[in-house]
Amino acid sequence: MPNDNPAERPHPNDPLHGVTLEAMLTRLVDKYGWDELARRIRINCFAKDPSIKSSLTFLRRTPWARKKVEDLYKGTTF
């Protein structure tokens, strides 16, 4: 049977399915840059000495901030 693994099944209603937090953040930084990202999402890890690594550490521990990043990603046209 094809697609026996639930992780491999398509999820048409979930635009974040299969997209890692690192991929989301990288695409947002490429599109907006750190300054604009910090303006759109007011968190210090984007405003003060930002890096993908430090931002991922913060976002993985902070659900409300991760949600803001996910919402911005879903609303952004790439």
DSSP file (Angstrom, degrees, kcal/mol; ACC not computed):
  #  RESIDUE AA STRUCTURE BP1 BP2  ACC     N-H-->O    O-->H-N    N-H-->O    O-->H-N    TCO  KAPPA ALPHA  PHI   PSI    X-CA   Y-CA   Z-CA
    1    1 A M    >         0   0    0      0, 0.0     3,-0.6     0, 0.0     2,-0.1   0.000 360.0 360.0 360.0 128.2    0.0    0.0    0.0
    2    2 A P  T 3   +     0   0    0      0, 0.0     7,-0.0     0, 0.0     0, 0.0  -0.417 360.0  17.3 -71.6 150.9    1.4    3.4   -0.9
    3    3 A N  T 3   +     0   0    0      1,-0.1     6,-0.1    -2,-0.1     5,-0.0   0.862  69.6 150.6  58.7  42.4    1.8    6.0    1.8
    4    4 A D    <   +     0   0    0     -3,-0.6    -1,-0.1     4,-0.1     5,-0.0   0.796  54.9  80.7 -69.9 -27.5    1.5    3.6    4.8
    5    5 A N  S >> S-     0   0    0      1,-0.2     3,-1.7     2,-0.0     4,-0.6  -0.711  76.6-147.7 -82.3 119.4    3.7    6.0    6.8
    6    6 A P  G >4 S+     0   0    0      0, 0.0     3,-0.8     0, 0.0    -1,-0.2   0.816  96.7  60.6 -57.3 -31.1    1.5    8.8    8.2
    7    7 A A  G 34 S+     0   0    0      1,-0.2    -2,-0.0    -3,-0.0    -3,-0.0   0.746 104.4  50.0 -68.4 -22.0    4.5   11.2    7.9
    8    8 A E  G <4 S+     0   0    0     -3,-1.7    -1,-0.2     2,-0.1    -4,-0.1   0.539  87.1 102.9 -94.1  -7.7    4.7   10.6    4.2
    9    9 A R  S << S-     0   0    0     -3,-0.8     2,-0.1    -4,-0.6    -6,-0.0  -0.480  81.9-103.7 -73.9 145.4    1.0   11.3    3.5
   10   10 A P        -     0   0    0      0, 0.0    -1,-0.1     0, 0.0    -2,-0.1  -0.394  25.9-159.7 -68.2 146.8    0.2   14.6    1.9
   11   11 A H    >   +     0   0    0      3,-0.2     3,-1.8     1,-0.1     6,-0.3  -0.750  12.8 176.6-126.7  82.4   -1.4   17.2    4.2
   12   12 A P  T 3  S+     0   0    0      0, 0.0    -1,-0.1     0, 0.0     0, 0.0   0.734  79.5  51.9 -64.1 -21.6   -3.1   19.7    2.0
   13   13 A N  T 3  S+     0   0    0      1,-0.2    -2,-0.0     2,-0.0     0, 0.0   0.441  98.7  70.6 -93.8   0.4   -4.6   21.7    4.9
   14   14 A D    X   -     0   0    0     -3,-1.8     3,-1.6     1,-0.1    -3,-0.2  -0.858  54.8-176.9-121.2  96.7   -1.2   22.1    6.7
   15   15 A P  T 3  S+     0   0    0      0, 0.0    -1,-0.1     0, 0.0    -2,-0.0   0.654  85.2  57.0 -67.4 -12.5    1.1   24.5    4.8
   16   16 A L  T >  S+     0   0    0      2,-0.1     3,-2.3     8,-0.0     2,-0.1   0.510  74.4 125.2 -94.5  -4.8    3.8   23.8    7.4
   17   17 A H  T <  S+     0   0    0     -3,-1.6     3,-0.1     1,-0.3    -6,-0.1  -0.352  84.9   4.9 -59.6 124.2    3.9   20.1    6.9
   18   18 A G  T 3  S+     0   0    0      1,-0.2     2,-0.6    -2,-0.1    -1,-0.3   0.453 101.0 118.3  83.3   1.1    7.4   19.0    6.1
   19   19 A V    <   -     0   0    0     -3,-2.3    -1,-0.2     4,-0.0     2,-0.1  -0.893  56.2-142.8-103.8 120.3    8.9   22.5    6.7
   20   20 A T     >  -     0   0    0     -2,-0.6     4,-2.4     1,-0.1     5,-0.2  -0.378  21.4-116.7 -77.0 158.8   11.5   22.6    9.5
   21   21 A L  H  > S+     0   0    0      1,-0.2     4,-2.7     2,-0.2     5,-0.2   0.886 117.8  54.1 -59.9 -39.2   11.8   25.6   11.8
   22   22 A E  H  > S+     0   0    0      2,-0.2     4,-2.5     1,-0.2    -1,-0.2   0.908 108.3  48.3 -63.0 -42.1   15.3   26.2   10.4
   23   23 A A  H  > S+     0   0    0      2,-0.2     4,-2.3     1,-0.2    -2,-0.2   0.912 112.2  49.6 -65.2 -42.0   14.0   26.3    6.8
   24   24 A M  H  X S+     0   0    0     -4,-2.4     4,-2.4     2,-0.2    -2,-0.2   0.957 113.6  44.9 -59.1 -51.4   11.2   28.7    7.8
   25   25 A L  H  X S+     0   0    0     -4,-2.7     4,-2.6     1,-0.2     5,-0.2   0.899 112.1  51.8 -62.7 -42.5   13.6   31.0    9.5
   26   26 A T  H  X S+     0   0    0     -4,-2.5     4,-2.4    -5,-0.2    -1,-0.2   0.917 111.3  47.1 -61.3 -44.4   16.1   30.9    6.8
   27   27 A R  H  X S+     0   0    0     -4,-2.3     4,-2.1     2,-0.2    -1,-0.2   0.898 112.6  49.8 -65.5 -39.8   13.6   31.8    4.1
   28   28 A L  H  X>S+     0   0    0     -4,-2.4     4,-3.2     2,-0.2     5,-0.6   0.915 111.9  47.5 -65.6 -42.0   12.1   34.6    6.2
   29   29 A V  H  X5S+     0   0    0     -4,-2.6     4,-1.6     1,-0.2    -2,-0.2   0.903 111.6  51.2 -65.2 -40.6   15.6   36.1    6.8
   30   30 A D  H  <5S+     0   0    0     -4,-2.4    -1,-0.2    -5,-0.2    -2,-0.2   0.886 117.7  39.3 -62.2 -38.4   16.4   35.8    3.1
   31   31 A K  H  <5S+     0   0    0     -4,-2.1    -2,-0.2    -5,-0.2    -1,-0.2   0.930 134.8  15.3 -77.7 -46.9   13.2   37.6    2.2
   32   32 A Y  H  X5S-     0   0    0     -4,-3.2     4,-0.6    -5,-0.2    -3,-0.2   0.752  93.4-133.7-102.8 -28.6   13.1   40.3    4.9
   33   33 A G  H  X< -     0   0    0     -4,-1.6     4,-2.1    -5,-0.6     5,-0.2  -0.035  38.1 -76.3  81.7 162.6   16.5   40.5    6.5
   34   34 A W  H  > S+     0   0    0      1,-0.2     4,-2.6     2,-0.2     5,-0.2   0.884 128.2  54.5 -64.9 -40.0   17.1   40.6   10.2
   35   35 A D  H  > S+     0   0    0      1,-0.2     4,-1.6     2,-0.2    -1,-0.2   0.937 112.9  41.1 -62.5 -47.3   16.0   44.2   10.6
   36   36 A E  H  X S+     0   0    0     -4,-0.6     4,-2.4     2,-0.2    -1,-0.2   0.870 113.9  53.5 -69.4 -35.8   12.7   43.8    9.0
   37   37 A L  H  X S+     0   0    0     -4,-2.1     4,-2.7     1,-0.2    -2,-0.2   0.909 108.6  49.8 -63.8 -41.0   12.1   40.5   10.7
   38   38 A A  H  < S+     0   0    0     -4,-2.6    -1,-0.2     8,-0.3    -2,-0.2   0.826 111.1  50.2 -66.4 -31.5   12.8   42.2   14.1
   39   39 A R  H  < S+     0   0    0     -4,-1.6     3,-0.2    -5,-0.2    -2,-0.2   0.893 114.7  42.6 -72.3 -39.3   10.3   44.9   13.1
   40   40 A R  H  < S+     0   0    0     -4,-2.4     2,-0.5     1,-0.3    -2,-0.2   0.862 126.2  31.8 -75.6 -36.6    7.6   42.4   12.2
   41   41 A I  S  < S-     0   0    0     -4,-2.7     2,-2.0    -5,-0.2    -1,-0.3  -0.943  82.8-144.9-125.3 107.4    8.2   40.1   15.1
   42   42 A R        +     0   0    0     -2,-0.5     2,-0.4    -3,-0.2    -4,-0.1  -0.484  50.2 127.6 -80.5  79.2    9.3   42.0   18.2
   43   43 A I    >>  -     0   0    0     -2,-2.0     3,-1.7    -5,-0.2     4,-0.7  -0.996  60.4-129.9-133.1 142.5   11.7   39.6   19.8
   44   44 A N  H >> S+     0   0    0     -2,-0.4     4,-3.0     1,-0.3     3,-0.6   0.785 100.8  69.3 -62.7 -31.0   15.3   40.4   20.9
   45   45 A C  H 34 S+     0   0    0      1,-0.3     6,-0.4     2,-0.2    -1,-0.3   0.727 105.7  43.5 -65.2 -16.5   16.9   37.4   19.2
   46   46 A F  H <4 S+     0   0    0     -3,-1.7    -8,-0.3    -5,-0.1    -1,-0.3   0.670 120.2  41.2 -92.9 -21.0   16.1   39.0   15.9
   47   47 A A  H << S+     0   0    0     -4,-0.7     2,-0.6    -3,-0.6    -2,-0.2   0.801 108.4  54.3 -98.8 -33.7   17.2   42.5   16.9
   48   48 A K  S  < S-     0   0    0     -4,-3.0    -1,-0.2     1,-0.2     0, 0.0  -0.903 129.0 -33.2-115.3 111.4   20.4   42.0   18.9
   49   49 A D  S    S-     0   0    0     -2,-0.6    -1,-0.2     1,-0.1    -2,-0.1   0.927  84.8-159.2  48.6  57.7   23.3   40.1   17.3
   50   50 A P        +     0   0    0      0, 0.0     2,-0.3     0, 0.0    -4,-0.1  -0.326  22.0 163.2 -73.0 147.0   20.9   37.8   15.4
   51   51 A S     >  -     0   0    0     -6,-0.4     4,-2.1     1,-0.1     5,-0.2  -0.971  46.4-118.0-151.4 157.8   21.9   34.4   14.0
   52   52 A I  H  > S+     0   0    0     -2,-0.3     4,-2.7     2,-0.2     5,-0.2   0.938 113.8  51.5 -61.0 -46.0   20.0   31.4   12.8
   53   53 A K  H  > S+     0   0    0      1,-0.2     4,-2.0     2,-0.2    -1,-0.2   0.933 112.8  42.1 -61.0 -49.7   21.5   29.2   15.6
   54   54 A S  H  > S+     0   0    0      1,-0.2     4,-2.0     2,-0.2    -1,-0.2   0.878 115.3  51.2 -67.9 -35.6   20.6   31.5   18.5
   55   55 A S  H  X S+     0   0    0     -4,-2.1     4,-3.0     2,-0.2     5,-0.2   0.908 108.7  51.0 -67.1 -41.2   17.2   32.3   17.1
   56   56 A L  H  X S+     0   0    0     -4,-2.7     4,-2.4     2,-0.2     5,-0.2   0.910 108.2  52.8 -62.0 -41.6   16.4   28.6   16.7
   57   57 A T  H  X S+     0   0    0     -4,-2.0     4,-0.9    -5,-0.2    -1,-0.2   0.937 114.0  42.5 -58.7 -47.4   17.4   27.9   20.3
   58   58 A F  H >X S+     0   0    0     -4,-2.0     4,-0.8     1,-0.2     3,-0.6   0.935 114.7  49.4 -64.6 -47.4   15.1   30.6   21.5
   59   59 A L  H 3< S+     0   0    0     -4,-3.0     3,-0.4     1,-0.2     7,-0.4   0.839 106.7  55.3 -65.4 -33.6   12.2   29.7   19.2
   60   60 A R  H 3< S+     0   0    0     -4,-2.4    -1,-0.2     1,-0.2    -2,-0.2   0.782 114.7  40.4 -69.8 -25.1   12.4   26.0   20.1
   61   61 A R  H << S+     0   0    0     -4,-0.9    -1,-0.2    -3,-0.6    -2,-0.2   0.517 110.4  62.2 -97.0  -6.7   12.0   26.9   23.8
   62   62 A T    >X  -     0   0    0     -4,-0.8     4,-2.3    -3,-0.4     3,-0.6  -0.823  58.5-174.3-129.0  92.0    9.4   29.6   23.4
   63   63 A P  H 3> S+     0   0    0      0, 0.0     4,-2.3     0, 0.0     5,-0.2   0.842  84.2  54.1 -57.6 -38.8    6.1   28.4   21.9
   64   64 A W  H 3> S+     0   0    0      1,-0.2     4,-1.4     2,-0.2     5,-0.1   0.882 111.4  45.9 -66.0 -35.6    4.5   31.9   21.5
   65   65 A A  H <> S+     0   0    0     -3,-0.6     4,-1.9     2,-0.2    -1,-0.2   0.897 110.9  52.2 -72.6 -40.6    7.5   33.2   19.5
   66   66 A R  H  X S+     0   0    0     -4,-2.3     4,-2.8    -7,-0.4    -2,-0.2   0.904 106.9  54.3 -60.6 -40.5    7.6   30.1   17.3
   67   67 A K  H  X S+     0   0    0     -4,-2.3     4,-2.7     1,-0.2    -1,-0.2   0.890 106.1  51.9 -60.9 -40.1    3.9   30.6   16.6
   68   68 A K  H  X S+     0   0    0     -4,-1.4     4,-2.2     2,-0.2    -1,-0.2   0.900 110.9  47.6 -63.3 -40.8    4.6   34.2   15.4
   69   69 A V  H  X S+     0   0    0     -4,-1.9     4,-2.6     2,-0.2    -2,-0.2   0.926 113.0  48.4 -65.7 -44.8    7.3   32.9   13.1
   70   70 A E  H  X S+     0   0    0     -4,-2.8     4,-2.6     1,-0.2    -2,-0.2   0.910 111.6  49.8 -62.2 -42.4    5.0   30.2   11.7
   71   71 A D  H  X S+     0   0    0     -4,-2.7     4,-1.6     2,-0.2    -1,-0.2   0.904 111.9  47.6 -64.4 -41.6    2.1   32.7   11.2
   72   72 A L  H  X S+     0   0    0     -4,-2.2     4,-0.5     2,-0.2    -2,-0.2   0.921 111.8  50.9 -64.5 -42.8    4.4   35.1    9.4
   73   73 A Y  H >< S+     0   0    0     -4,-2.6     3,-1.1     1,-0.2    -2,-0.2   0.923 109.8  49.3 -59.9 -45.2    5.8   32.3    7.2
   74   74 A K  H 3< S+     0   0    0     -4,-2.6    -1,-0.2     1,-0.2    -2,-0.2   0.824 113.6  47.2 -64.9 -30.5    2.3   31.1    6.3
   75   75 A G  H 3< S+     0   0    0     -4,-1.6     2,-0.4    -5,-0.2    -1,-0.2   0.428  95.2  94.3 -91.2   1.4    1.3   34.7    5.4
   76   76 A T    <<  -     0   0    0     -3,-1.1     2,-0.6    -4,-0.5   -48,-0.0  -0.776  65.2-144.0 -99.4 136.8    4.4   35.4    3.3
   77   77 A T              0   0    0     -2,-0.4    -2,-0.1     1,-0.1    -3,-0.0  -0.877 360.0 360.0 -96.9 123.1    4.6   34.9   -0.5
   78   78 A F              0   0    0     -2,-0.6    -1,-0.1   -47,-0.0    -2,-0.0   0.415 360.0 360.0-100.7 360.0    8.0   33.6   -1.6
